[in-house]
Amino acid sequence: MPLSADETRDNLNALTGRLGREKSVLTRLDAYYEGTQRLEQMGIAVPPQLARFTTMVNWPRVTADSLNQRCGVRGFRLPGQTGTDGDLADVWQANDLDEESQQAHLDALVFGRSYAAVGTRHPDEPDADLPLVTVESPLCMTHDVDPRTRRVTRALRKVRSGDVELATLYLPDETIWLERSPRTRGWEEKDRDDHQLGVVPVVPLVNRPRLGNRYGVSEIADVISLTDAACRALTDAQLATEALAVPQKYVLGAAEKDFVDPQGRPVTKWESYFGAVWTLMNEKATVGSFPAADLKNFETIVNHYANLVSGVSGLPTRFYGQYTTNPPSEGSIVADETRLIQNAYRVHVQAGGFWESVMRLCMRLVYGEWDPDLKRMETLWRSPETPTRAQQADAVQKLATTVINGVPLVPLEMARESLGWSEADLARARELDDSGLERDPVMRATRALRDTTTAPAGDQPAVTA
């Protein structure tokens, strides 16, 4: 049954209130990721004359980007399939989700969550027969969760276009579009889609959910206070460099009349400091300089903060600019990146369930019913590890050439997948394999022998004398 105007207004007001309460926290996280936070926000009063010395270090962006770079979706596989599913791949490509998925992952890492909304396209749009998937930021979207089922009960998206506010209210059986402007009194309903899906067509991607917090935690939350401390130290270092890094000079026993040009005119203090003081003709005058300040303590404290950030983020210290004299060895790189790789696998698990839910919604719109086989869908990810191409190829070759009881440990197709080949690359390789079989009788005989060897006992061809 469609919602009444009062019910629509109540849902809209409740979610608008939640969106407003979250705004300040999310805006602060956004400022730290973009590196636009100000020292005044950190509790430092900077005089206007010294504002140009303020220094920001963008460790929050390094933290989020380094993890996001290791979270790339390759596709989806259904039970009984050897490659990625074609229908799901069509939806993925039609919505530019190769690019959009990276933004969804990044916003989830920065803000603690992001969203994907699923709907239908206008008949005049390209790919009108495919569902529309839009990735949304928590800056403009929020949702409520049923504490028992953990499912989304309602969601709201609000954006502004000039002086017009646009809102989309997502509910289990309908989606409502509303508009508000200075020319109208409150919100006006513009359109309604009674889709009768039974579920809200919005899926949240939540980073680090907990039993008591289903709305996620920002990946950069632990880095912020240490970033503030490093910014304070670097700003102090800037001021100290300006005032103390250059040795201060002094003159004893000289009078103002000693600092004149060849025409006898007094020179400026700046000219005296850099020139006249060294050509002083007064024999009674003494010129010297104080030792320069050692600013090593600033480097030490910033390095200390970088080590602390590395500890809470799981990233190697070299990601934060801390390098040793010798470049890191292969073994040290593997050891350094252990926590980073495990964090990436954690994101894969959470984001994999997110994308599978999105794809199930899309297929529901395509087929008109829920497909039970889609519950066993698997998200395929690019490897988050960092071996060289030679190392990766060597490892795959060893697996593919290992034979146990006459059967290869890893089939050829799986070996190619382990190399990170795309579905297009795999399809082209299969075509080349087939064309090679047609031309080469030795390859045909080898393939037939392998198929005979690996076939179950009941499928062995009969042998006649």
KEGUPA-589197 format. One record per residue (C-alpha): residue number from 1; residue in three letters; y, z, x. Coordinates in steps of 0.2 Angstrom, whole numbers, plus 2048, in hexadecimal, padded with zeros to 3 digits. Example, Ala and Ser with C-alpha at 12.3 -4.5 7.8 and 13.67 -1.06 7.14 Angstrom:
BEGIN
> 1, Ala, 7EA, 827, 83E
> 2, Ser, 7FB, 824, 844
***
This chain:
BEGIN
> 1, Met, 800, 800, 800
> 2, Pro, 811, 7FB, 807
> 3, Leu, 81D, 809, 80D
> 4, Ser, 82B, 80D, 802
> 5, Ala, 83D, 80C, 808
> 6, Asp, 83D, 81F, 80A
> 7, Glu, 82D, 820, 814
> 8, Thr, 833, 812, 81F
> 9, Arg, 843, 81B, 822
> 10, Asp, 83A, 82B, 826
> 11, Asn, 82F, 823, 833
> 12, Leu, 83E, 81A, 83A
> 13, Asn, 848, 82A, 83C
> 14, Ala, 83A, 834, 843
> 15, Leu, 836, 827, 851
> 16, Thr, 848, 824, 854
> 17, Gly, 84A, 837, 858
> 18, Arg, 83C, 836, 864
> 19, Leu, 843, 827, 86D
> 20, Gly, 854, 830, 86F
> 21, Arg, 84C, 83F, 876
> 22, Glu, 843, 836, 883
> 23, Lys, 851, 82B, 888
> 24, Ser, 859, 836, 895
> 25, Val, 849, 83A, 89E
> 26, Leu, 844, 827, 89F
> 27, Thr, 856, 822, 8A4
> 28, Arg, 855, 82E, 8B3
> 29, Leu, 844, 827, 8B8
> 30, Asp, 84B, 815, 8B7
> 31, Ala, 85A, 81A, 8C2
> 32, Tyr, 84F, 821, 8CF
> 33, Tyr, 844, 812, 8CF
> 34, Glu, 853, 806, 8D0
> 35, Gly, 85B, 811, 8DE
> 36, Thr, 86B, 813, 8D4
> 37, Gln, 86A, 826, 8D2
> 38, Arg, 87A, 82F, 8D9
> 39, Leu, 87C, 83E, 8E4
> 40, Glu, 886, 847, 8D6
> 41, Gln, 876, 847, 8CC
> 42, Met, 86D, 850, 8DA
> 43, Gly, 87A, 85E, 8DB
> 44, Ile, 884, 858, 8E9
> 45, Ala, 897, 857, 8E7
> 46, Val, 89D, 848, 8F2
> 47, Pro, 8B0, 847, 8F5
> 48, Pro, 8B6, 836, 8F1
> 49, Gln, 8BB, 832, 903
> 50, Leu, 8A9, 835, 908
> 51, Ala, 8A1, 82B, 8FA
> 52, Arg, 89D, 81C, 905
> 53, Phe, 892, 827, 910
> 54, Thr, 886, 82B, 902
> 55, Thr, 874, 824, 906
> 56, Met, 866, 821, 8FA
> 57, Val, 854, 81F, 8FF
> 58, Asn, 849, 816, 8F2
> 59, Trp, 838, 81F, 8F4
> 60, Pro, 835, 81F, 8E2
> 61, Arg, 835, 80C, 8E1
> 62, Val, 829, 80B, 8F1
> 63, Thr, 81D, 817, 8E8
> 64, Ala, 81C, 80E, 8D7
> 65, Asp, 81C, 7FC, 8DF
> 66, Ser, 80F, 800, 8EC
> 67, Leu, 803, 805, 8DE
> 68, Asn, 808, 7F8, 8D2
> 69, Gln, 804, 7EA, 8DF
> 70, Arg, 7F2, 7EF, 8DF
> 71, Cys, 7F0, 7ED, 8CC
> 72, Gly, 7ED, 7DB, 8C8
> 73, Val, 7E2, 7D6, 8B9
> 74, Arg, 7D6, 7C7, 8BC
> 75, Gly, 7D0, 7C5, 8AB
> 76, Phe, 7C3, 7CC, 89E
> 77, Arg, 7B1, 7CB, 89D
> 78, Leu, 7A6, 7CD, 88D
> 79, Pro, 794, 7D2, 88C
> 80, Gly, 788, 7C4, 891
> 81, Gln, 796, 7BA, 89A
> 82, Thr, 796, 7B6, 8AD
> 83, Gly, 7A8, 7B1, 8AE
> 84, Thr, 7B8, 7B6, 8A5
> 85, Asp, 7B9, 7B3, 892
> 86, Gly, 7C3, 7A3, 88D
> 87, Asp, 7CA, 7A8, 87D
> 88, Leu, 7D1, 7B8, 885
> 89, Ala, 7D8, 7AE, 894
> 90, Asp, 7E1, 7A2, 888
> 91, Val, 7EA, 7B1, 87F
> 92, Trp, 7EE, 7B9, 891
> 93, Gln, 7F6, 7A9, 897
> 94, Ala, 7FF, 7A4, 887
> 95, Asn, 808, 7B5, 888
> 96, Asp, 80C, 7B4, 89B
> 97, Leu, 802, 7C4, 89E
> 98, Asp, 7FF, 7C0, 8B0
> 99, Glu, 811, 7C4, 8B2
> 100, Glu, 814, 7D0, 8A4
> 101, Ser, 805, 7DB, 8A8
> 102, Gln, 80D, 7DF, 8B9
> 103, Gln, 81D, 7E5, 8B0
> 104, Ala, 812, 7EF, 8A4
> 105, His, 809, 7F8, 8B2
> 106, Leu, 81A, 7FB, 8BB
> 107, Asp, 822, 803, 8AC
> 108, Ala, 813, 80E, 8A9
> 109, Leu, 814, 814, 8BB
> 110, Val, 827, 817, 8BB
> 111, Phe, 829, 81E, 8A9
> 112, Gly, 818, 825, 8A6
> 113, Arg, 814, 818, 898
> 114, Ser, 817, 806, 892
> 115, Tyr, 812, 7FC, 883
> 116, Ala, 80A, 7EC, 87D
> 117, Ala, 80E, 7E6, 86B
> 118, Val, 802, 7D9, 862
> 119, Gly, 808, 7CE, 854
> 120, Thr, 808, 7BC, 84E
> 121, Arg, 813, 7AE, 853
> 122, His, 81E, 7A3, 849
> 123, Pro, 816, 793, 843
> 124, Asp, 823, 789, 84C
> 125, Glu, 820, 792, 85D
> 126, Pro, 815, 78B, 86B
> 127, Asp, 803, 792, 86A
> 128, Ala, 806, 797, 858
> 129, Asp, 7F3, 799, 855
> 130, Leu, 7F3, 7A7, 863
> 131, Pro, 7F9, 7B9, 861
> 132, Leu, 809, 7BE, 869
> 133, Val, 808, 7CD, 875
> 134, Thr, 819, 7D4, 87B
> 135, Val, 81A, 7E2, 889
> 136, Glu, 826, 7EF, 885
> 137, Ser, 830, 7FD, 88E
> 138, Pro, 830, 80F, 889
> 139, Leu, 843, 80E, 88A
> 140, Cys, 842, 804, 879
> 141, Met, 831, 809, 872
> 142, Thr, 828, 819, 86D
> 143, His, 819, 81E, 863
> 144, Asp, 810, 82D, 85B
> 145, Val, 7FE, 831, 85E
> 146, Asp, 7F1, 839, 852
> 147, Pro, 7EB, 849, 85C
> 148, Arg, 7DA, 847, 855
> 149, Thr, 7D6, 835, 857
> 150, Arg, 7E2, 832, 866
> 151, Arg, 7E7, 822, 85D
> 152, Val, 7F9, 81C, 85A
> 153, Thr, 7FF, 820, 848
> 154, Arg, 810, 817, 849
> 155, Ala, 81B, 80F, 856
> 156, Leu, 82D, 809, 857
> 157, Arg, 837, 7FD, 861
> 158, Lys, 84A, 7FD, 861
> 159, Val, 855, 7F0, 86A
> 160, Arg, 867, 7EB, 869
> 161, Ser, 86E, 7DA, 868
> 162, Gly, 881, 7DB, 869
> 163, Asp, 887, 7E7, 85B
> 164, Val, 877, 7E4, 852
> 165, Glu, 868, 7F0, 853
> 166, Leu, 857, 7EA, 850
> 167, Ala, 848, 7F4, 84D
> 168, Thr, 835, 7F1, 84A
> 169, Leu, 82A, 7FE, 842
> 170, Tyr, 818, 7FC, 845
> 171, Leu, 80C, 805, 839
> 172, Pro, 7F9, 803, 837
> 173, Asp, 7FA, 7F6, 829
> 174, Glu, 80B, 7EF, 82A
> 175, Thr, 819, 7EB, 836
> 176, Ile, 82B, 7EC, 830
> 177, Trp, 83A, 7E4, 838
> 178, Leu, 84B, 7EC, 835
> 179, Glu, 85D, 7E9, 83A
> 180, Arg, 86D, 7F3, 83A
> 181, Ser, 87F, 7ED, 83E
> 182, Pro, 891, 7F3, 83B
> 183, Arg, 891, 7E8, 82C
> 184, Thr, 883, 7F0, 823
> 185, Arg, 880, 802, 81D
> 186, Gly, 871, 809, 827
> 187, Trp, 861, 7FF, 82A
> 188, Glu, 85C, 7F0, 820
> 189, Glu, 84A, 7E9, 81F
> 190, Lys, 84A, 7D7, 825
> 191, Asp, 837, 7D3, 825
> 192, Arg, 826, 7DB, 822
> 193, Asp, 815, 7D6, 828
> 194, Asp, 807, 7DE, 81D
> 195, His, 7F9, 7DA, 82A
> 196, Gln, 7ED, 7E8, 824
> 197, Leu, 7E5, 7EA, 835
> 198, Gly, 7E2, 7FC, 833
> 199, Val, 7E9, 800, 844
> 200, Val, 7FA, 800, 84B
> 201, Pro, 7FC, 7F0, 855
> 202, Val, 804, 7F9, 864
> 203, Val, 7FA, 7FF, 873
> 204, Pro, 802, 80C, 87F
> 205, Leu, 7FE, 80B, 892
> 206, Val, 7FF, 81D, 897
> 207, Asn, 7FF, 822, 8A9
> 208, Arg, 7F6, 833, 8AE
> 209, Pro, 7F3, 839, 89C
> 210, Arg, 7ED, 84A, 89A
> 211, Leu, 7E5, 854, 88B
> 212, Gly, 7F6, 85C, 887
> 213, Asn, 801, 84D, 88B
> 214, Arg, 7FC, 83C, 884
> 215, Tyr, 80C, 834, 888
> 216, Gly, 80A, 833, 89B
> 217, Val, 812, 839, 8AB
> 218, Ser, 81D, 82E, 8B7
> 219, Glu, 815, 82A, 8C7
> 220, Ile, 826, 82D, 8D0
> 221, Ala, 829, 83E, 8C8
> 222, Asp, 822, 848, 8D8
> 223, Val, 82C, 83D, 8E3
> 224, Ile, 83E, 840, 8DC
> 225, Ser, 842, 851, 8E2
> 226, Leu, 83C, 84C, 8F4
> 227, Thr, 847, 83C, 8F2
> 228, Asp, 856, 846, 8EE
> 229, Ala, 853, 851, 8FD
> 230, Ala, 851, 842, 909
> 231, Cys, 861, 83A, 901
> 232, Arg, 86B, 84A, 905
> 233, Ala, 865, 84A, 917
> 234, Leu, 869, 838, 919
> 235, Thr, 87A, 83B, 912
> 236, Asp, 87D, 849, 91E
> 237, Ala, 877, 83F, 92C
> 238, Gln, 884, 831, 928
> 239, Leu, 892, 83E, 928
> 240, Ala, 88C, 845, 938
> 241, Thr, 88A, 834, 940
> 242, Glu, 89C, 830, 93C
> 243, Ala, 8A3, 841, 942
> 244, Leu, 898, 846, 950
> 245, Ala, 88D, 838, 957
> 246, Val, 89B, 831, 962
> 247, Pro, 8A0, 83E, 970
> 248, Gln, 8B1, 846, 96C
> 249, Lys, 8BE, 844, 979
> 250, Tyr, 8CB, 850, 97F
> 251, Val, 8DB, 850, 98A
> 252, Leu, 8E2, 860, 992
> 253, Gly, 8F3, 861, 99B
> 254, Ala, 8FB, 852, 993
> 255, Ala, 90A, 850, 989
> 256, Glu, 90E, 843, 97B
> 257, Lys, 91A, 83A, 986
> 258, Asp, 90C, 835, 992
> 259, Phe, 905, 82A, 984
> 260, Val, 910, 81B, 984
> 261, Asp, 90E, 808, 986
> 262, Pro, 916, 7FE, 995
> 263, Gln, 926, 7FD, 98C
> 264, Gly, 927, 810, 98A
> 265, Arg, 924, 810, 977
> 266, Pro, 918, 81D, 970
> 267, Val, 906, 816, 96C
> 268, Thr, 8FC, 81B, 95D
> 269, Lys, 8EF, 829, 95E
> 270, Trp, 8E1, 81C, 95B
> 271, Glu, 8E7, 812, 96A
> 272, Ser, 8E9, 821, 974
> 273, Tyr, 8D7, 827, 970
> 274, Phe, 8CF, 816, 975
> 275, Gly, 8DB, 811, 983
> 276, Ala, 8EA, 81A, 989
> 277, Val, 8E0, 82A, 98C
> 278, Trp, 8D6, 822, 99A
> 279, Thr, 8E5, 81B, 9A3
> 280, Leu, 8EF, 82B, 9A2
> 281, Met, 8FB, 82C, 9B1
> 282, Asn, 8FE, 83F, 9B0
> 283, Glu, 8F5, 846, 9BF
> 284, Lys, 8F5, 857, 9B7
> 285, Ala, 8EB, 852, 9A8
> 286, Thr, 8D9, 854, 9A6
> 287, Val, 8CE, 848, 99B
> 288, Gly, 8BC, 84B, 995
> 289, Ser, 8B0, 84A, 986
> 290, Phe, 8A5, 856, 97D
> 291, Pro, 892, 852, 97C
> 292, Ala, 88D, 848, 96D
> 293, Ala, 883, 851, 960
> 294, Asp, 870, 84E, 95F
> 295, Leu, 86C, 848, 94E
> 296, Lys, 859, 848, 951
> 297, Asn, 858, 856, 944
> 298, Phe, 85C, 84A, 936
> 299, Glu, 84E, 83F, 93B
> 300, Thr, 842, 84D, 93C
> 301, Ile, 847, 853, 92A
> 302, Val, 846, 842, 922
> 303, Asn, 835, 83F, 92B
> 304, His, 82F, 84F, 924
> 305, Tyr, 835, 84A, 912
> 306, Ala, 82C, 83A, 914
> 307, Asn, 81C, 843, 919
> 308, Leu, 81D, 84E, 909
> 309, Val, 820, 83E, 8FE
> 310, Ser, 811, 836, 906
> 311, Gly, 807, 846, 902
> 312, Val, 80B, 846, 8EF
> 313, Ser, 80B, 833, 8EC
> 314, Gly, 7FB, 82F, 8F6
> 315, Leu, 803, 821, 900
> 316, Pro, 802, 820, 913
> 317, Thr, 812, 826, 91C
> 318, Arg, 815, 815, 923
> 319, Phe, 819, 80F, 912
> 320, Tyr, 828, 81B, 913
> 321, Gly, 82E, 814, 924
> 322, Gln, 824, 820, 92F
> 323, Tyr, 81D, 816, 93D
> 324, Thr, 814, 81B, 94D
> 325, Thr, 816, 813, 95E
> 326, Asn, 806, 80A, 95C
> 327, Pro, 802, 7FF, 94D
> 328, Pro, 7F5, 807, 942
> 329, Ser, 7E3, 802, 945
> 330, Glu, 7D7, 7FB, 938
> 331, Gly, 7CE, 80C, 936
> 332, Ser, 7DF, 816, 934
> 333, Ile, 7E5, 809, 927
> 334, Val, 7D5, 80C, 91D
> 335, Ala, 7D6, 81F, 91E
> 336, Asp, 7E9, 81E, 91A
> 337, Glu, 7E6, 814, 90A
> 338, Thr, 7D7, 81E, 903
> 339, Arg, 7E2, 827, 8F6
> 340, Leu, 7EC, 818, 8F2
> 341, Ile, 7DD, 80E, 8EE
> 342, Gln, 7D5, 81C, 8E3
> 343, Asn, 7E6, 81D, 8DA
> 344, Ala, 7E5, 80B, 8D7
> 345, Tyr, 7D3, 80C, 8D0
> 346, Arg, 7DA, 81A, 8C4
> 347, Val, 7E7, 80E, 8BE
> 348, His, 7DA, 801, 8BC
> 349, Val, 7D0, 80C, 8B0
> 350, Gln, 7DF, 811, 8A5
> 351, Ala, 7E7, 800, 8A5
> 352, Gly, 7D6, 7F7, 8A2
> 353, Gly, 7D3, 801, 892
> 354, Phe, 7E5, 7FD, 88D
> 355, Trp, 7E3, 7EA, 88F
> 356, Glu, 7D2, 7EA, 887
> 357, Ser, 7DA, 7F2, 877
> 358, Val, 7E8, 7E5, 878
> 359, Met, 7DB, 7D7, 879
> 360, Arg, 7D0, 7DE, 86B
> 361, Leu, 7E0, 7DE, 860
> 362, Cys, 7E3, 7CC, 864
> 363, Met, 7D2, 7C6, 860
> 364, Arg, 7D3, 7CF, 850
> 365, Leu, 7E2, 7C5, 84B
> 366, Val, 7D9, 7B5, 851
> 367, Tyr, 7C8, 7B8, 848
> 368, Gly, 7CE, 7C2, 839
> 369, Glu, 7C1, 7D0, 83D
> 370, Trp, 7BD, 7DC, 84A
> 371, Asp, 7B0, 7D6, 856
> 372, Pro, 7A4, 7E4, 85B
> 373, Asp, 79F, 7DB, 86B
> 374, Leu, 7B1, 7DD, 871
> 375, Lys, 7AE, 7F0, 873
> 376, Arg, 7A5, 7EC, 883
> 377, Met, 7B2, 7E1, 88A
> 378, Glu, 7B5, 7E4, 89D
> 379, Thr, 7C6, 7E1, 8A6
> 380, Leu, 7C4, 7D9, 8B7
> 381, Trp, 7D0, 7DF, 8C4
> 382, Arg, 7D5, 7D8, 8D5
> 383, Ser, 7CF, 7E3, 8E3
> 384, Pro, 7DC, 7F1, 8E8
> 385, Glu, 7D5, 7F2, 8F9
> 386, Thr, 7DD, 7E9, 908
> 387, Pro, 7CF, 7E1, 913
> 388, Thr, 7D3, 7D1, 91C
> 389, Arg, 7CC, 7C1, 916
> 390, Ala, 7C0, 7C1, 924
> 391, Gln, 7BA, 7D2, 921
> 392, Gln, 7B8, 7CF, 90E
> 393, Ala, 7AF, 7BE, 911
> 394, Asp, 7A3, 7C7, 91E
> 395, Ala, 79F, 7D5, 912
> 396, Val, 79B, 7C9, 904
> 397, Gln, 791, 7BE, 90F
> 398, Lys, 786, 7CD, 914
> 399, Leu, 783, 7D1, 902
> 400, Ala, 780, 7BF, 8FC
> 401, Thr, 773, 7BC, 90B
> 402, Thr, 76A, 7CC, 908
> 403, Val, 759, 7C8, 900
> 404, Ile, 74E, 7D5, 8F7
> 405, Asn, 73D, 7D0, 8F1
> 406, Gly, 742, 7BE, 8F2
> 407, Val, 752, 7C1, 8E8
> 408, Pro, 764, 7C0, 8EE
> 409, Leu, 76C, 7D1, 8ED
> 410, Val, 77C, 7C9, 8E6
> 411, Pro, 77C, 7B8, 8DD
> 412, Leu, 787, 7AB, 8E3
> 413, Glu, 793, 7AC, 8D4
> 414, Met, 795, 7BF, 8D6
> 415, Ala, 798, 7BC, 8E9
> 416, Arg, 7A6, 7B0, 8E5
> 417, Glu, 7AE, 7BC, 8D9
> 418, Ser, 7AE, 7CA, 8E6
> 419, Leu, 7B9, 7BE, 8F1
> 420, Gly, 7C6, 7BF, 8E3
> 421, Trp, 7C5, 7AE, 8DD
> 422, Ser, 7CD, 7A9, 8CD
> 423, Glu, 7C4, 7A2, 8BE
> 424, Ala, 7CB, 791, 8C2
> 425, Asp, 7C4, 792, 8D4
> 426, Leu, 7B3, 798, 8CE
> 427, Ala, 7B2, 78A, 8C1
> 428, Arg, 7B7, 77D, 8CE
> 429, Ala, 7AA, 784, 8DA
> 430, Arg, 79D, 782, 8CD
> 431, Glu, 7A2, 770, 8CA
> 432, Leu, 7A0, 76D, 8DD
> 433, Asp, 78F, 776, 8DD
> 434, Asp, 789, 76A, 8CF
> 435, Ser, 790, 75B, 8D7
> 436, Gly, 788, 760, 8E8
> 437, Leu, 777, 762, 8DF
> 438, Glu, 778, 750, 8D8
> 439, Arg, 77B, 749, 8E9
> 440, Asp, 770, 754, 8F4
> 441, Pro, 75D, 755, 8F0
> 442, Val, 75B, 763, 8FD
> 443, Met, 767, 76E, 8F3
> 444, Arg, 75E, 76A, 8E3
> 445, Ala, 74E, 76F, 8EA
> 446, Thr, 755, 77F, 8F1
> 447, Arg, 75D, 783, 8E0
> 448, Ala, 74D, 780, 8D7
> 449, Leu, 743, 78B, 8E4
> 450, Arg, 750, 799, 8E2
> 451, Asp, 74F, 798, 8CF
> 452, Thr, 73C, 798, 8D0
> 453, Thr, 73C, 7A7, 8DB
> 454, Thr, 749, 7B1, 8D1
> 455, Ala, 741, 7AD, 8C0
> 456, Pro, 737, 7BB, 8B7
> 457, Ala, 724, 7BA, 8B8
> 458, Gly, 722, 7B4, 8A6
> 459, Asp, 72F, 7A5, 8AA
> 460, Gln, 726, 79F, 8B9
> 461, Pro, 722, 78C, 8B8
> 462, Ala, 70F, 788, 8B7
> 463, Val, 707, 782, 8C7
> 464, Thr, 6FB, 774, 8C5
> 465, Ala, 6EF, 76E, 8D2
***
